[in-house]
Amino acid sequence: MELNYSPEELAFRDEVRSWLRENLPEDLRTKVERYEGLSREDLIRWHKLLASKGWAGPAWPEEWGGPGWDATQRYIFEEECGFAGTPPLVPFGLSMCAPVLMRFGTQAQKERFLPRILNADDFWCQGYSEPGSGSDLASLKTRAVRDGDHYVVNGQKIWTTLGHYADWIFCLVRTDSNPRIRQEGISFLLIDMKTPGITVRPLILMDGHHEVNEVFFDDVRVPAENLVHEEGKGWTVAKFLLGHERMNTGRIGVSKRELAQLKELASRQPAGGGRTMMQDSRFRDRMTRLEVELQALEITNLRFLDQLRGGKAPGAEVSMLKLRGTEIQQALTELMMQAVGMQAAAFAPDGLQQAGELDTLTSNLAARYCNFRKTSIYAGSNEIQRNIIAKMTLGL
């Protein structure tokens, strides 16, 4: 097993690092590092900068305008972006819908949607979860009934991330109300968010921000040509998509940057008795344990990369990346809160964020802590990931 980068891979890392240093706009980097909100325009601006370089679709093949990188290059790029503090590339179009279209879409669907996704001409969101159908996604109830050359969709989706920004939504819908098993009779539809009958209603989260939404479908007519794969075979598409989603949830580069930021913060924050938080043995012990866990996660990720180099796609064990990665992300927010103590004022108004960089950062920590409670739920809850590992990997 090879867990080190080759000279060619190290040269690629240096190229990415240099380009990010020269081209990442300072205002975007500052927003990310201080945990400030990113607007639709911020996200699209960064996407288009990468598109102009040919790097907007790291996992895309050259056939569709991607860089044609191998798995190691993609990993290096994503980790360097995370460590540099870039805005995220919104995954719903680039790394979720696009791979589905490449694998299951018709040629017409590929030619219509893929170039617009790559160039950030369309903003996408995901329509999976419903009230009562989250981790048990096969129980979804949103219906799509065929009517000539259209489907008529009725139902509701919930927790739709960035749905208020979206031009399109990909949805799982039930096209057969009496399937032999629940996973059958589900189809995968692409729906224009401007279609009459769609209502987007905000859900304000614990952090006080508008990130997710409820989406209602009332007699929404969707062209049948927007069906991806076969009718009733959407569960196959959904499983394929979730595998791509879970590979991207470890966020090791982001966690490494935030660990470095935590160390700097703890070295300045008083712990009482003339000591800093970094000199507090209990705090330092927790932080050191977390750093070891992050290093172990990075090594695990490199193991998967080595498998991919050898032509073997990782199976259900990829759930380990999602499971431990999100737990580490949550633990980092907890230690950040502990480090700054009472300075982590919950939801401080903008007027209080004038005194300096430290104040701006700390005033956003409580909101970030609340927001990151979600990481152990999305892309399949961590309880589900443990079941997957037990059943598919350990044979229990």
URZI-V925709 format. One record per backbone hydrogen bond with DSSP energy under -1.0 kcal/mol. CO is the residue of the C=O (numbers start at 1). NH is the residue of the N-H. Records with the same first field share a line. If there is no record, write none. Layout:
CO->NH, NH
This chain:
6->10
7->11
8->12
9->13
10->14
11->15
12->16
13->17
14->18
15->19
16->20
17->21
18->22
19->23
20->24
25->29
26->30
27->31
28->32
29->33
30->34
31->36
32->35
39->43
40->44
41->45
42->46
43->47
44->48
45->49
46->50
47->51
48->52
50->55
57->60
60->68
61->64, 66
62->65
70->74
71->75
72->76
73->77
74->78
75->79
76->80
77->81
78->82
79->83
80->84
81->85, 86
91->95
92->97
93->98
96->100
97->101
98->102
99->103
100->104
101->105
106->110
107->111
108->112
109->113
110->114
113->117
114->118
115->119
116->121, 122
117->120
123->167, 168
125->170
127->172
129->158
130->133
133->130
135->137
136->139
137->140
142->174
143->154
145->152
147->150
149->224
150->147
151->222
152->145
153->220
154->143
155->217
157->215
159->161
160->163
162->165
167->193
168->125
169->191
170->127
171->189
173->187
174->144
181->184
185->175, 176
186->234
187->173
188->228
189->171
191->169
192->195
195->198
197->218
199->216
201->214
205->208
209->205
211->162
212->203
213->160
214->201
215->157
216->199
217->155
220->153
222->151
223->226
224->227
226->190
230->233
232->185
234->238
235->239
236->240
237->241
238->242
239->243
240->244
241->245
242->246
243->247
246->249
251->255
252->256
253->257
254->258
255->259
256->260
257->261
258->262
259->263
260->264
261->265
262->266
263->267
265->268, 269
266->278
269->277
272->275
275->271
277->280
280->284
281->285
282->286
283->287
284->288
285->289
286->290
287->291
288->292
289->293
290->294
291->295
292->296
293->297
294->298
295->299
296->300
297->301
298->302
299->303
300->304
301->305
302->306
303->307
304->308
305->309
306->310
307->312
308->311
315->318
316->319
317->320
318->321, 322
319->323
320->324
321->325
322->326
323->327
324->328
325->329
326->330
327->331
328->332
329->333
330->334
331->335
332->336
333->337
334->338
335->339
336->340
337->341
340->343
341->344
343->345
349->352
350->353
356->360
357->361
358->362
359->363
361->364
364->368
365->369
366->370
367->371
368->372
370->373
371->374
374->377, 378
376->382
381->385
382->386
383->387
384->388
385->389
386->390
387->391
388->392
389->393, 394
390->396
